Amino acid sequence: MKEKIKLLLRKFRKSIIEYIATNRLFLSFVLISLIGLVLIRAFTIGNPFSFETFIVDLALVLIIGSFGYLVKPKNQYRYFMIVLIIFTTMEVVNSIYYTFYYSFASFGELATVGQTETVMGSIYEKLKITDLIYILLPFIFYFIHKKILRSAYYSFMNVIEKGKKMCTITLLVGCIFLAYTFVTATKSDYSRLAKQWNRVYNVERFGIVLYQCNDLIQTLTPKLSSLFGYEESVQKFTQFFTNEEREKYTGKNKYTNVLNGYNIVFIHMEGIETYLMDLNFNGVEATPNINKLAKEGMFFSNFYPQISIGTSSDTEFTLLTSLMPAQSGTVFTSYYDRDYITIPKLLAEKGYNTFSMHGNYASMWNRSKVHPLLGYQDMYFENSFVYDKDDIINLGINDKLFFEQALPILENVEKSNSNYMGTIITLSNHSPFIYLDKYGPYDMSTTFKDCDEMNNCETKTTNYLYDTPVGNYITSAHYADAALGEFFENVKKSDYFNNTVFVLYGDHDAKLSRKEKDYLYNYDYKTGELKSEDDPTYKEYDYYDHELNKKTPLIIWTKNAKLRSVLNGKVDYTMGMYDVFPTIGNMLGIKNDFAFGHDIFNIKNKNFVVYPNGNFVTNSIYYNNSTGKYKIIKDGTELSSDYITDLMAKTEEILDVSNAIVVHDLIKEEGNKVKTIKETNGGE
C-alpha cells in the first residue's frame, strides 16, 4: 500500500513539473496578473488577502487566459501582453481615481473625461509611486518572454501543445472557481453587485476585474436599450401626456402659490417608517421628535415610497422628477445623463440657490455626477464636514454631528441668497442596524404577568427585542430621531429660517422581513417564540399588512406662524413619492408638464400609487401584480367589475411611458412637440 502511495505521489510530482515546464508563459501571465490585482486592493481599500476575492480574481484570470491556448505558442505572448496592458491600465486609472474619490472608476464616466482638464494639476500633485508600480508588471512579463525566447521553448511547444484541450481544461477550472464565488455570495452581495452603487464594497468582495466587467454591462445596457423601440415609445409618450383625462386633476386649489417666495429644504430621513410613530416603550415614544413635527405641521399619513433596486437614489429621483425608477438598473448609475424636469432646475430659474447635503462620499450612488445634472448648484458632502473615525456610524458621519455642522452652513446659505432650495440626506439609520454602542440607550423592555394554572402570578420583565433585527432598527431610528430633534430645536432658536419650509420624508422601508417585523405583533413573552396562528391572541400580519406597513412619513413644517396656520393637520389621502413634486410644486408656483403624480389636494381619494413591480395601492385596496390577487383595506368597499382591470392597465401604461422617458430621453427629444399638441388642442 505504501509503495502504491509513493508511486502516485511520484506521478503527481512528475505531472506538476511537466505542467510547469510546458506552461511557463501562461503561468507567468497568471502570476503577474494576480500580483497586480492584489496590489490594487492593497493600495486602495487595504484588503489584499481576502480569500473570496482572490478566488474571483483567479477564476477570471484563468478564464480570460484560457483563450490564449487557441493561439499558436509563438503568438501567445502577444495575447497575454494585450490582456496585461488592459489590466495595468485598469489598475492605474482606478488607483488614481481612488486617490481623489475614495471609490472606483466607471465606464459611464468616460463621457465626462473632458472635465478632467481642470483637475490635471491636482492629479499630478497627488500622484503616488504606487499609482505607477503597476506599469512594471508588463515589463516583467516582457523580460520573461525574452528569456523564454532564447530557449527552444516556443519551437518545442509548437509541436507538443494541444491548444484546444488546454483551453477547455483551463476554462473549466476557471468556471469552477467562479461558480464557487457565486454559490458562496450572499443575497446582499448579489444586490450590491446588481445596483453597482457601493463600488468599494463590490471591489472588496468581487475584485476589480469582475467589478469593471459588471460596470461595463451596466453602462452598455441603457445604450443598447435606447437603440430599440423609439417610435413606439414616442407614440405612447405623446398619447399619455395629451390625454384630456389627466387635466381633470390639475389646476388651482387653496394651497396654490402658498409657498411662492419661501425657501424650501427637503430632509431625506433614511429608513424611517410611519409605524415607528405609534411605538411607545415604558412611556417613551420611539420617534418623539418626528411625532412632534407631525403635530406642529402638515402630516401625510398614507405616504408610500416607490423604489426599485436603487432604494435611496430611486426616492431622490422620483421625488425630484415625478417619474418612476428605471425598469433595468438605476437612473443614478445608468440613465443620469438625461434631460429631466426637476424641482431644483425650476426653482433655479426663479433665482433660487440650490444645494444638496450628505455626510457620505459624493461618489456614493454617483451623486457627484447626478446631482449637478438634476439641478443642484452646490454640494456639501463628506469633505465639507470635520470628523474622525469615532464619529462614523455605518456609512459616514453620524447624524448628530452632521446636523450640528449643517446648521451654520444653512445659515450661511440663507445669508448669501435671497431664496434657496436644498436637500439634506441623513445617514445613520441606514442598514445594517448593528451599532448599538453608538445609538445610545433606549429601554424597550416589557413587563408582564406570568400566571400558572392556579392563577398564581409573577411579574416579570423581558427585553425580548434587544439584538433582534426589528429591535435594533427601532433603536437606530430612535437615535436618528434624537439627532433630528436637536437640529429642529436649533432651527427654532436660530435667527434664520423664518421664511423657510422644511419637507421631511422617509425615503424607503428598512428592508426587514415579515417574520422579523412580526416580533412586534405576535411575540409570546412566556415561550420566547412567535405565537402560532392557532393562538387566540394571534394578530394577523400577512403579506398585504407587511407591504402596507412600509409607508413612510411625509411632513411639511415651518416655524413661520403665518404659514403654520395654513399648513397643518393630518392628510390621509393615499399618496406616493411621485405626488410630491406636483403637490409641493403647486404650492411653490412651479409645474412639471411631464409628471406622473398628481397634486394630492386636487385628486384626493381618487389617487393610486404605482410600484415598479406592477403592484398598486389605492385608498381601498392593495393589489399584488405577481399573484393577481388583492386585499380590500377599507371597510365597506364595493368594487365595480372593471375597477381592477382599469387600474392594471393604467399601472402598465405609467411604467411603460415613464421607462420610455428615461431610456430614450423623451422629454428632451419630444417634449416640445407634445406641448405644442396640447396647446393646439386647447390645453394649458
C-alpha positions as CSV (number, residue, x, y, z in Angstrom):
1,M,0.0,0.0,0.0
2,K,2.8,2.4,0.9
3,E,4.5,1.6,-2.4
4,K,1.3,2.5,-4.3
5,I,1.0,5.8,-2.5
6,K,4.7,6.6,-3.2
7,L,4.1,5.8,-6.9
8,L,1.1,8.0,-7.1
9,L,3.0,10.9,-5.4
10,R,5.9,10.4,-7.9
11,K,3.5,10.5,-10.8
12,F,1.7,13.6,-9.4
13,R,5.1,15.3,-8.8
14,K,6.1,14.5,-12.3
15,S,2.9,15.8,-13.7
16,I,3.3,19.1,-11.9
17,I,6.8,19.5,-13.1
18,E,5.8,18.7,-16.7
19,Y,2.9,21.2,-16.5
20,I,5.1,24.0,-15.2
21,A,7.8,23.2,-17.8
22,T,5.3,23.3,-20.6
23,N,3.2,26.2,-19.4
24,R,5.8,28.7,-18.4
25,L,4.4,31.6,-20.3
26,F,0.8,31.0,-19.2
27,L,1.8,30.6,-15.6
28,S,3.9,33.8,-15.7
29,F,0.8,35.6,-17.1
30,V,-1.4,34.3,-14.3
31,L,1.1,35.1,-11.5
32,I,1.8,38.6,-12.8
33,S,-1.9,39.3,-13.3
34,L,-2.7,38.2,-9.8
35,I,0.1,40.3,-8.3
36,G,-1.4,43.4,-10.0
37,L,-4.9,42.6,-8.8
38,V,-3.7,42.0,-5.2
39,L,-1.7,45.3,-5.3
40,I,-4.7,47.4,-6.4
41,R,-6.7,46.2,-3.4
42,A,-3.7,46.7,-1.1
43,F,-3.0,50.3,-2.2
44,T,-6.7,51.3,-2.2
45,I,-9.1,49.6,0.2
46,G,-6.3,47.9,2.1
47,N,-7.7,44.3,1.9
48,P,-5.2,42.4,-0.4
49,F,-5.5,38.9,1.0
50,S,-9.3,38.2,1.0
51,F,-9.7,34.6,0.1
52,E,-13.1,35.1,-1.6
53,T,-11.8,38.0,-3.7
54,F,-8.6,36.1,-4.6
55,I,-10.7,33.2,-5.9
56,V,-12.8,35.6,-8.1
57,D,-9.6,37.1,-9.5
58,L,-8.0,33.7,-10.1
59,A,-11.2,32.5,-11.8
60,L,-11.4,35.4,-14.2
61,V,-7.6,35.4,-15.0
62,L,-7.9,31.6,-15.8
63,I,-11.0,32.2,-18.0
64,I,-9.5,35.1,-19.9
65,G,-6.1,33.4,-20.1
66,S,-7.5,30.1,-21.4
67,F,-8.3,31.6,-24.8
68,G,-4.6,32.2,-25.2
69,Y,-4.2,28.5,-25.8
70,L,-6.2,28.9,-29.1
71,V,-3.3,30.9,-30.4
72,K,-0.1,29.2,-31.7
73,P,2.6,29.2,-28.9
74,K,4.8,31.7,-30.7
75,N,1.9,34.2,-30.8
76,Q,0.6,33.6,-27.3
77,Y,2.9,36.3,-25.9
78,R,1.0,38.9,-27.8
79,Y,-2.4,37.8,-26.5
80,F,-1.2,37.7,-22.9
81,M,0.6,41.0,-23.2
82,I,-2.6,42.7,-24.5
83,V,-4.6,41.4,-21.6
84,L,-1.9,42.5,-19.1
85,I,-1.8,46.0,-20.6
86,I,-5.6,46.2,-20.2
87,F,-5.3,45.0,-16.6
88,T,-2.5,47.6,-16.0
89,T,-4.5,50.4,-17.5
90,M,-7.5,49.5,-15.3
91,E,-5.3,49.4,-12.2
92,V,-3.6,52.7,-12.9
93,V,-6.8,54.5,-13.7
94,N,-8.6,53.1,-10.6
95,S,-5.6,53.8,-8.3
96,I,-5.6,57.5,-9.3
97,Y,-9.4,57.7,-9.2
98,Y,-9.4,56.2,-5.7
99,T,-6.9,58.9,-4.6
100,F,-9.4,61.6,-5.4
101,Y,-12.8,60.0,-4.8
102,Y,-12.2,57.0,-2.4
103,S,-14.1,55.0,-5.0
104,F,-13.5,53.2,-8.3
105,A,-13.9,54.4,-11.9
106,S,-16.8,53.7,-14.1
107,F,-17.1,53.4,-17.9
108,G,-20.1,55.6,-17.7
109,E,-17.9,58.5,-16.5
110,L,-15.6,58.3,-19.6
111,A,-18.1,60.6,-21.3
112,T,-17.1,63.3,-18.8
113,V,-13.3,62.8,-19.3
114,G,-13.1,66.3,-20.8
115,Q,-13.8,67.8,-17.4
116,T,-10.5,66.4,-16.0
117,E,-8.6,69.2,-17.6
118,T,-9.5,71.4,-14.7
119,V,-8.0,69.0,-12.2
120,M,-4.9,67.8,-14.1
121,G,-2.7,69.9,-11.8
122,S,-4.3,68.1,-8.8
123,I,-3.7,64.7,-10.4
124,Y,0.0,65.4,-10.8
125,E,0.1,66.8,-7.3
126,K,-1.5,63.7,-5.8
127,L,0.2,61.1,-8.0
128,K,1.9,58.5,-5.9
129,I,4.6,55.9,-6.7
130,T,2.1,53.2,-6.0
131,D,-0.1,54.6,-8.9
132,L,2.7,53.7,-11.3
133,I,4.1,50.5,-9.9
134,Y,1.6,48.5,-11.9
135,I,3.4,49.6,-15.1
136,L,6.3,47.5,-14.1
137,L,4.3,44.3,-14.4
138,P,4.1,44.2,-18.3
139,F,7.8,44.9,-18.4
140,I,8.5,41.9,-16.1
141,F,6.4,39.8,-18.4
142,Y,8.3,41.1,-21.4
143,F,11.7,40.1,-19.9
144,I,10.3,36.6,-19.1
145,H,9.2,36.3,-22.7
146,K,12.7,37.4,-23.9
147,K,14.3,34.8,-21.7
148,I,12.0,32.0,-22.9
149,L,12.6,33.2,-26.5
150,R,16.3,32.4,-26.2
151,S,15.5,28.8,-25.4
152,A,13.8,26.2,-27.7
153,Y,10.5,26.6,-25.6
154,Y,8.3,28.0,-28.4
155,S,9.5,25.6,-31.0
156,F,9.1,22.7,-28.7
157,M,5.6,23.7,-27.6
158,N,4.6,24.3,-31.2
159,V,5.0,20.5,-31.7
160,I,3.5,19.1,-28.5
161,E,0.9,21.6,-27.2
162,K,-2.7,20.6,-27.6
163,G,-4.3,24.0,-27.6
164,K,-8.0,23.2,-27.7
165,K,-7.6,20.6,-24.9
166,M,-5.6,23.1,-22.7
167,C,-8.1,25.8,-23.4
168,T,-11.1,23.6,-22.3
169,I,-9.4,22.3,-19.1
170,T,-8.2,25.8,-18.0
171,L,-11.6,27.3,-18.9
172,L,-13.4,24.6,-16.9
173,V,-11.2,25.1,-13.8
174,G,-11.8,28.9,-14.0
175,C,-15.6,28.3,-14.3
176,I,-15.5,26.0,-11.2
177,F,-13.7,28.8,-9.2
178,L,-16.3,31.3,-10.4
179,A,-19.1,29.0,-9.6
180,Y,-17.7,28.7,-6.0
181,T,-17.8,32.5,-5.8
182,F,-21.4,32.8,-6.7
183,V,-22.5,29.9,-4.6
184,T,-20.9,31.5,-1.5
185,A,-22.1,35.0,-2.2
186,T,-24.9,36.3,0.0
187,K,-28.2,37.8,-1.2
188,S,-26.8,41.2,-0.1
189,D,-23.7,40.6,-2.2
190,Y,-25.9,40.0,-5.3
191,S,-28.0,43.0,-4.5
192,R,-25.0,45.3,-4.3
193,L,-23.5,43.9,-7.4
194,A,-26.7,44.5,-9.3
195,K,-27.1,48.0,-8.0
196,Q,-23.4,48.9,-8.6
197,W,-23.7,51.9,-6.2
198,N,-21.3,50.8,-3.5
199,R,-18.2,50.4,-5.7
200,V,-15.8,49.9,-2.8
201,Y,-17.7,47.0,-1.4
202,N,-18.0,45.4,-4.9
203,V,-14.3,45.6,-5.4
204,E,-13.6,44.3,-1.9
205,R,-15.9,41.3,-2.4
206,F,-15.6,40.5,-6.1
207,G,-12.3,42.1,-7.2
208,I,-11.6,44.9,-9.6
209,V,-12.0,42.7,-12.8
210,L,-15.5,41.5,-12.1
211,Y,-16.4,45.0,-10.8
212,Q,-15.2,46.5,-14.1
213,C,-16.9,43.8,-16.3
214,N,-20.2,44.4,-14.4
215,D,-19.8,48.1,-14.7
216,L,-19.3,47.8,-18.5
217,I,-22.5,45.8,-18.8
218,Q,-24.4,48.3,-16.6
219,T,-23.0,51.1,-18.8
220,L,-23.9,49.4,-22.1
221,T,-27.4,48.3,-21.1
222,P,-29.0,51.7,-21.4
223,K,-27.1,52.5,-24.6
224,L,-28.4,49.3,-26.2
225,S,-31.9,49.7,-24.9
226,S,-32.1,53.2,-26.4
227,L,-31.5,51.7,-29.9
228,F,-34.8,49.8,-29.9
229,G,-38.4,50.8,-29.7
230,Y,-38.0,54.6,-30.1
231,E,-41.0,55.2,-32.4
232,E,-43.3,53.1,-30.3
233,S,-42.1,54.9,-27.1
234,V,-42.8,58.3,-28.7
235,Q,-46.3,57.2,-29.6
236,K,-47.1,56.1,-26.1
237,F,-45.4,59.2,-24.6
238,T,-47.5,61.5,-26.8
239,Q,-50.8,59.7,-26.2
240,F,-50.3,59.7,-22.4
241,F,-49.5,63.4,-22.0
242,T,-52.1,64.6,-24.5
243,N,-54.9,62.6,-22.8
244,E,-57.5,65.1,-21.6
245,E,-58.4,62.9,-18.7
246,R,-55.1,63.9,-17.0
247,E,-56.3,67.5,-17.0
248,K,-59.2,66.6,-14.6
249,Y,-56.9,66.7,-11.6
250,T,-54.8,69.8,-12.5
251,G,-55.5,73.4,-11.7
252,K,-55.6,75.6,-8.7
253,N,-56.6,74.8,-5.1
254,K,-56.4,76.5,-1.8
255,Y,-52.7,75.8,-1.5
256,T,-51.7,77.2,-4.9
257,N,-48.7,79.6,-4.6
258,V,-48.9,79.5,-0.7
259,L,-45.1,78.9,-0.7
260,N,-44.3,81.3,-3.5
261,G,-41.1,83.1,-2.5
262,Y,-40.3,80.9,0.5
263,N,-37.2,78.9,0.9
264,I,-37.6,75.1,1.0
265,V,-35.4,72.4,2.4
266,F,-36.1,68.7,1.9
267,I,-34.9,66.4,4.7
268,H,-34.4,62.8,3.4
269,M,-34.9,60.7,6.5
270,E,-33.0,57.4,5.9
271,G,-35.1,54.3,6.5
272,I,-37.8,56.0,8.7
273,E,-41.2,54.2,8.6
274,T,-44.5,55.5,9.7
275,Y,-45.4,52.7,12.1
276,L,-42.5,53.9,14.3
277,M,-44.6,56.9,15.2
278,D,-47.1,54.6,17.0
279,L,-44.5,52.7,19.1
280,N,-44.0,53.6,22.8
281,F,-41.9,51.7,25.3
282,N,-42.1,52.5,29.0
283,G,-43.6,55.9,28.3
284,V,-41.0,56.9,25.8
285,E,-42.0,57.2,22.1
286,A,-39.8,55.6,19.5
287,T,-39.8,58.8,17.5
288,P,-40.9,61.7,19.8
289,N,-39.4,64.4,17.6
290,I,-40.9,63.2,14.3
291,N,-44.2,62.9,16.1
292,K,-43.9,66.5,17.4
293,L,-43.1,67.9,14.0
294,A,-46.1,66.0,12.5
295,K,-48.4,67.6,15.1
296,E,-46.9,71.1,14.5
297,G,-47.1,70.8,10.7
298,M,-49.0,69.0,7.9
299,F,-48.6,65.2,8.2
300,F,-49.4,62.9,5.3
301,S,-50.2,59.6,7.0
302,N,-50.6,57.4,3.9
303,F,-47.5,58.1,2.0
304,Y,-45.7,55.4,0.1
305,P,-42.2,55.3,-1.4
306,Q,-41.9,53.8,-4.9
307,I,-38.5,52.2,-5.1
308,S,-36.8,49.6,-7.2
309,I,-33.2,48.3,-6.7
310,G,-32.0,51.9,-6.5
311,T,-33.6,52.4,-3.0
312,S,-32.5,55.8,-1.7
313,S,-31.4,57.0,-5.2
314,D,-34.8,56.0,-6.6
315,T,-36.5,58.1,-4.0
316,E,-34.4,61.1,-4.8
317,F,-35.1,60.7,-8.5
318,T,-38.8,60.1,-8.2
319,L,-39.3,63.0,-5.7
320,L,-37.4,65.5,-7.8
321,T,-38.9,64.4,-11.2
322,S,-42.2,62.7,-10.6
323,L,-41.0,59.9,-12.8
324,M,-40.8,56.2,-11.9
325,P,-37.5,54.4,-11.3
326,A,-35.9,52.7,-14.3
327,Q,-37.1,49.2,-15.0
328,S,-33.5,48.0,-15.6
329,G,-30.6,49.2,-13.5
330,T,-30.8,52.5,-11.7
331,V,-31.2,56.0,-13.1
332,F,-28.3,57.3,-10.9
333,T,-25.8,54.9,-12.5
334,S,-27.2,54.2,-15.9
335,Y,-29.6,57.0,-17.1
336,Y,-28.4,60.1,-15.1
337,D,-27.3,62.0,-18.2
338,R,-30.8,62.6,-19.5
339,D,-32.7,65.9,-19.5
340,Y,-35.2,65.7,-16.7
341,I,-37.5,68.4,-15.4
342,T,-36.7,68.7,-11.7
343,I,-37.6,70.8,-8.7
344,P,-34.1,72.3,-8.3
345,K,-34.0,73.3,-12.0
346,L,-37.3,75.0,-12.0
347,L,-36.5,76.9,-8.7
348,A,-33.1,77.9,-10.0
349,E,-34.9,79.5,-13.0
350,K,-36.7,81.6,-10.4
351,G,-33.5,82.7,-8.8
352,Y,-33.1,80.1,-6.1
353,N,-29.7,78.9,-5.0
354,T,-29.9,75.1,-4.9
355,F,-27.8,72.6,-3.0
356,S,-27.6,69.1,-1.7
357,M,-26.0,67.9,1.6
358,H,-24.9,64.5,2.8
359,G,-22.5,63.0,5.3
360,N,-21.1,60.4,2.8
361,Y,-18.8,60.5,-0.2
362,A,-20.2,62.3,-3.2
363,S,-19.3,59.2,-5.3
364,M,-21.9,57.1,-3.5
365,W,-24.8,56.5,-5.8
366,N,-22.8,58.5,-8.4
367,R,-24.2,61.7,-6.8
368,S,-21.1,63.7,-7.7
369,K,-22.3,63.4,-11.4
370,V,-26.0,63.1,-10.9
371,H,-26.8,66.0,-8.5
372,P,-25.4,68.8,-10.8
373,L,-27.4,67.3,-13.7
374,L,-30.6,67.3,-11.5
375,G,-30.1,71.0,-10.9
376,Y,-28.2,71.3,-7.6
377,Q,-25.7,74.1,-7.9
378,D,-23.7,73.4,-4.7
379,M,-22.9,70.2,-2.9
380,Y,-21.9,69.8,0.7
381,F,-20.7,66.2,1.2
382,E,-18.2,64.3,3.3
383,N,-15.3,66.7,2.7
384,S,-17.4,69.7,4.0
385,F,-17.6,68.2,7.5
386,V,-15.0,67.7,10.2
387,Y,-15.0,64.3,11.9
388,D,-12.8,61.4,12.8
389,K,-13.4,57.6,12.7
390,D,-15.1,57.5,16.1
391,D,-17.8,59.9,14.7
392,I,-18.8,57.4,12.0
393,I,-22.0,55.4,12.2
394,N,-22.4,52.9,9.3
395,L,-21.5,54.7,6.0
396,G,-20.4,58.1,7.2
397,I,-20.6,60.9,9.8
398,N,-23.2,60.4,12.4
399,D,-26.5,62.3,12.2
400,K,-26.0,64.4,15.4
401,L,-22.6,65.7,14.3
402,F,-23.8,66.1,10.7
403,F,-26.8,68.3,11.7
404,E,-24.6,70.2,14.2
405,Q,-22.3,71.2,11.4
406,A,-25.1,71.6,8.8
407,L,-26.8,74.3,10.7
408,P,-24.1,77.1,10.2
409,I,-23.8,76.0,6.5
410,L,-27.6,76.5,6.1
411,E,-27.4,79.9,7.9
412,N,-24.7,81.0,5.6
413,V,-26.7,79.9,2.6
414,E,-29.6,82.0,3.8
415,K,-27.3,84.9,4.5
416,S,-25.9,84.8,1.0
417,N,-29.1,84.2,-1.1
418,S,-32.5,85.8,-1.3
419,N,-34.0,82.3,-1.9
420,Y,-32.7,78.8,-1.7
421,M,-33.8,75.2,-2.1
422,G,-31.9,72.2,-0.7
423,T,-31.9,68.6,0.1
424,I,-30.4,67.2,3.3
425,I,-29.8,63.5,3.2
426,T,-29.4,61.7,6.6
427,L,-27.4,58.6,7.0
428,S,-27.2,57.0,10.5
429,N,-30.5,55.0,10.2
430,H,-29.1,53.0,7.2
431,S,-28.9,49.3,7.4
432,P,-27.3,47.2,8.9
433,F,-28.6,48.3,12.3
434,I,-25.8,46.9,14.4
435,Y,-24.1,50.0,16.0
436,L,-25.9,49.6,19.4
437,D,-22.9,51.1,21.3
438,K,-23.3,54.3,19.3
439,Y,-27.1,54.6,19.1
440,G,-27.3,55.1,22.9
441,P,-29.7,53.5,25.3
442,Y,-33.4,53.0,24.6
443,D,-35.3,50.8,27.0
444,M,-37.6,48.6,25.1
445,S,-38.2,46.1,27.9
446,T,-41.7,44.9,28.6
447,T,-43.2,44.0,32.0
448,F,-45.9,41.3,32.1
449,K,-47.6,38.9,34.4
450,D,-46.8,35.2,34.2
451,C,-49.6,33.2,35.8
452,D,-49.7,29.4,36.4
453,E,-52.7,27.1,36.4
454,M,-53.6,28.1,39.9
455,N,-53.6,31.7,38.9
456,N,-50.5,32.4,40.9
457,C,-48.9,35.3,39.1
458,E,-45.4,36.7,39.0
459,T,-44.4,40.0,37.5
460,K,-41.6,39.5,35.0
461,T,-39.6,41.8,32.7
462,T,-38.3,40.9,29.3
463,N,-36.2,42.8,26.8
464,Y,-37.1,40.4,24.0
465,L,-36.5,43.0,21.3
466,Y,-32.9,43.5,22.2
467,D,-30.5,42.4,19.5
468,T,-33.3,41.4,17.1
469,P,-33.4,42.9,13.7
470,V,-36.6,44.9,14.4
471,G,-35.3,45.9,17.9
472,N,-32.0,47.1,16.6
473,Y,-33.9,49.0,13.8
474,I,-36.1,50.8,16.4
475,T,-33.0,51.7,18.5
476,S,-31.3,53.1,15.4
477,A,-34.4,55.1,14.4
478,H,-34.7,56.4,18.0
479,Y,-31.1,57.7,17.7
480,A,-31.9,59.3,14.3
481,D,-35.0,60.9,15.7
482,A,-33.0,62.4,18.6
483,A,-30.5,63.9,16.1
484,L,-33.4,65.3,14.1
485,G,-34.9,66.8,17.2
486,E,-31.7,68.5,18.2
487,F,-31.5,70.0,14.8
488,F,-35.0,71.4,14.8
489,E,-34.6,72.8,18.3
490,N,-31.6,74.8,17.0
491,V,-33.6,75.8,13.9
492,K,-36.2,77.3,16.3
493,K,-33.6,79.1,18.3
494,S,-31.8,80.5,15.2
495,D,-32.4,84.0,13.9
496,Y,-32.7,82.4,10.4
497,F,-35.3,80.2,8.7
498,N,-38.3,82.4,9.4
499,N,-39.2,82.1,5.8
500,T,-38.2,78.6,5.3
501,V,-40.3,75.4,4.9
502,F,-38.9,72.0,5.7
503,V,-40.3,69.0,3.9
504,L,-39.4,65.7,5.7
505,Y,-39.9,62.3,4.1
506,G,-38.9,58.7,4.8
507,D,-37.0,57.5,1.8
508,H,-37.9,53.8,2.0
509,D,-38.6,51.0,4.4
510,A,-35.9,49.3,6.5
511,K,-35.9,46.1,4.4
512,L,-37.0,43.9,7.4
513,S,-38.7,40.7,6.6
514,R,-42.3,39.9,7.5
515,K,-41.1,37.4,10.2
516,E,-38.7,40.0,11.7
517,K,-41.4,42.6,12.0
518,D,-43.9,40.0,13.3
519,Y,-41.9,40.2,16.6
520,L,-43.8,43.5,17.3
521,Y,-47.2,41.9,16.9
522,N,-47.0,38.2,17.9
523,Y,-44.2,37.6,20.3
524,D,-45.1,35.3,23.2
525,Y,-43.4,36.5,26.4
526,K,-43.9,33.2,28.1
527,T,-42.5,30.9,25.4
528,G,-40.0,33.3,24.0
529,E,-41.2,32.5,20.5
530,L,-43.7,33.8,17.9
531,K,-47.3,32.8,18.5
532,S,-48.9,30.3,16.2
533,E,-51.9,31.2,14.1
534,D,-54.0,29.0,16.4
535,D,-53.3,31.2,19.4
536,P,-56.5,33.2,20.2
537,T,-54.3,36.3,20.8
538,Y,-52.6,36.0,17.4
539,K,-52.7,39.1,15.3
540,E,-52.8,38.5,11.6
541,Y,-49.8,40.1,9.8
542,D,-50.0,38.8,6.2
543,Y,-48.2,39.8,3.0
544,Y,-50.6,42.8,2.5
545,D,-50.2,44.1,6.0
546,H,-46.4,43.9,5.6
547,E,-46.5,45.8,2.3
548,L,-48.8,48.5,3.7
549,N,-46.6,48.8,6.7
550,K,-43.8,50.0,4.5
551,K,-45.2,53.5,4.2
552,T,-43.1,56.4,5.5
553,P,-43.8,59.8,7.0
554,L,-44.2,62.9,4.9
555,I,-44.3,66.2,6.9
556,I,-44.4,69.8,5.9
557,W,-43.1,72.0,8.8
558,T,-42.2,75.6,9.3
559,K,-41.6,77.9,12.3
560,N,-43.3,80.7,10.3
561,A,-46.5,81.4,12.3
562,K,-48.5,82.6,9.3
563,L,-47.7,79.5,7.3
564,R,-48.3,77.2,10.2
565,S,-51.9,78.4,10.3
566,V,-52.3,77.1,6.7
567,L,-50.0,74.1,6.6
568,N,-51.3,71.9,9.4
569,G,-53.3,68.8,10.2
570,K,-53.3,65.2,9.0
571,V,-53.9,64.4,5.4
572,D,-54.9,60.7,4.9
573,Y,-55.2,60.5,1.2
574,T,-53.2,57.7,-0.4
575,M,-50.1,59.3,-1.8
576,G,-46.9,58.2,-3.5
577,M,-43.4,59.7,-3.9
578,Y,-44.3,60.8,-7.4
579,D,-47.0,63.0,-6.0
580,V,-44.6,65.2,-4.0
581,F,-43.4,67.3,-7.0
582,P,-47.0,68.2,-8.2
583,T,-48.2,68.9,-4.7
584,I,-45.3,70.9,-3.4
585,G,-44.8,72.4,-6.9
586,N,-48.3,73.9,-6.9
587,M,-47.5,75.5,-3.5
588,L,-44.3,76.9,-4.9
589,G,-45.8,78.1,-8.2
590,I,-43.8,75.7,-10.5
591,K,-45.2,72.9,-12.8
592,N,-43.8,69.8,-14.4
593,D,-45.7,69.1,-17.6
594,F,-44.4,65.5,-17.6
595,A,-45.2,64.4,-14.1
596,F,-46.8,61.1,-13.4
597,G,-48.0,62.0,-9.9
598,H,-50.8,64.5,-9.0
599,D,-51.3,67.3,-6.7
600,I,-52.9,65.3,-3.9
601,F,-55.3,68.2,-3.0
602,N,-56.7,68.0,-6.5
603,I,-57.1,64.2,-7.0
604,K,-57.7,63.4,-3.3
605,N,-59.2,59.9,-2.8
606,K,-59.1,59.1,-6.5
607,N,-55.3,58.8,-6.3
608,F,-53.5,55.5,-6.6
609,V,-49.8,54.7,-6.1
610,V,-47.9,52.5,-8.7
611,Y,-44.9,50.4,-7.7
612,P,-42.1,49.5,-10.1
613,N,-43.0,45.8,-9.8
614,G,-46.6,46.4,-11.0
615,N,-48.3,46.4,-7.6
616,F,-50.5,49.3,-6.8
617,V,-52.4,50.7,-3.8
618,T,-55.5,52.9,-3.5
619,N,-57.4,54.1,-0.5
620,S,-59.5,50.9,-0.9
621,I,-57.2,48.1,-2.0
622,Y,-53.7,46.8,-2.3
623,Y,-53.1,44.8,-5.5
624,N,-50.3,42.2,-5.9
625,N,-49.2,42.0,-9.5
626,S,-47.3,38.7,-9.2
627,T,-50.3,36.8,-7.9
628,G,-53.2,38.8,-9.5
629,K,-54.8,39.0,-6.0
630,Y,-55.7,41.9,-3.9
631,K,-56.8,42.8,-0.4
632,I,-59.6,45.3,0.5
633,I,-58.1,47.7,3.1
634,K,-61.1,50.0,3.5
635,D,-64.2,48.5,5.2
636,G,-67.4,48.7,3.1
637,T,-65.6,48.9,-0.2
638,E,-67.5,47.7,-3.2
639,L,-65.6,47.3,-6.4
640,S,-67.0,47.7,-9.9
641,S,-66.4,44.9,-12.3
642,D,-63.7,46.8,-14.2
643,Y,-62.0,48.6,-11.2
644,I,-59.0,46.2,-11.1
645,T,-58.7,45.9,-14.8
646,D,-58.7,49.6,-15.4
647,L,-56.1,50.2,-12.7
648,M,-53.9,47.4,-14.0
649,A,-54.0,49.0,-17.5
650,K,-53.1,52.4,-16.1
651,T,-50.3,50.9,-14.0
652,E,-48.8,49.2,-17.0
653,E,-49.1,52.4,-19.0
654,I,-47.4,54.6,-16.4
655,L,-44.5,52.1,-16.1
656,D,-44.0,51.8,-19.8
657,V,-44.2,55.5,-20.6
658,S,-42.0,56.6,-17.6
659,N,-39.4,54.0,-18.6
660,A,-39.5,55.2,-22.2
661,I,-38.8,58.8,-21.0
662,V,-35.8,57.5,-19.0
663,V,-34.4,55.2,-21.7
664,H,-35.0,57.4,-24.8
665,D,-34.6,60.9,-23.2
666,L,-38.0,61.8,-24.5
667,I,-38.5,65.0,-22.6
668,K,-35.5,66.4,-24.4
669,E,-36.3,64.8,-27.7
670,E,-40.1,65.0,-27.9
671,G,-41.2,67.3,-25.1
672,N,-41.7,70.4,-27.1
673,K,-43.7,68.6,-29.7
674,V,-46.1,67.2,-27.1
675,K,-46.5,70.7,-25.5
676,T,-47.4,72.1,-28.9
677,I,-50.0,69.4,-29.5
678,K,-51.6,70.1,-26.1
679,E,-51.7,73.9,-26.8
680,T,-53.3,73.2,-30.2
681,N,-55.9,71.0,-28.6
682,G,-56.7,73.8,-26.1
683,G,-54.6,72.6,-23.2
684,E,-52.5,74.7,-20.9
